[in-house]
Amino acid sequence: MKLAYQTNDGIGTRANLGVIVLETDETLEHEFRQLVKGDGIALYVSRIPMVPEVRPDTLAQMETELPTAAGLLPPALDFDAIGFGCTSASSVIGSDRVADIVAATCSGAQVTDPLAAIIAAGRALDAQRLGFVTPYVADVSARMRHNLELAGFEIASFGSFEEGNDRVVARITPASIVAAVEAVSAKAPCDAIVVSCTNLRCLGIIAEAERKTGVPVITSNQALAWHMLTLAGVEGARPGLGRLFA
């Protein structure tokens, strides 16, 4: 017996979002499910090869893998926004280059990454002096700082966990992140605190860190989700996700 059926517009009636996540990342996908949830918003995830050691050379290698990773997103969909989920690799490869590679595979989609999203978020919040927290080893942190300074921000205060293994980064406790934000905030006046790295578990501590420091907190996953939703034309406040979503 052949059964009759009807079709409709599918899940993403408001927005189809795609995100390319590092093979070693244990945090982004979990946080994104909470950051972008809503009726008519569909989220699709692809993975890209990456070793646990976060160094400029291992980050740069992802440039060659990006077309394949982007090509594994569902080809039948017209994506509204696609994010490349690595802050440090975006600093090494360059946001413009990331966008060109992904757009060549997924034509018509707006493309962003955590670096571009943090810059957009800082400007949206009218922040000029940033406190900056990273988990990275020194040369990776330096590249990220340089890119933020090129975008016109002043790094007023900086601190890093100086951890090069992504498996360890995923296990840094939220309490340690709050303490790091407080320490960087206390070091010098700033307009906002940036916590860089998609693998740090930040979503649950944003409100607490903002309350303790008195300034907005911008995290990689939060900024990337906000920027993707903005590019896709999805508006509206999202309580509990920080001043960026207020």
Secondary structure, DSSP 8 states (H G I E B T S, - for coil): ----------S-SSEEEEEEEETT-SSHHHHHHHHS--TTEEEEEEEE---SB--HHHHHTHHHHHHHHHHTS-TTS--SEEEEE-HHHHHHH-HHHHHHHHHHHSTT-EEE-HHHHHHHHHHHTT--EEEEEE-S-HHHHHHHHHHHHHTT-EEEEEEE----BHHHHTTS-HHHHHHHHHHHHHHS--SEEEE--TTS--GGGHHHHHHHHSS-EEEHHHHHHHHHHHHTT-----TTS-GGG-
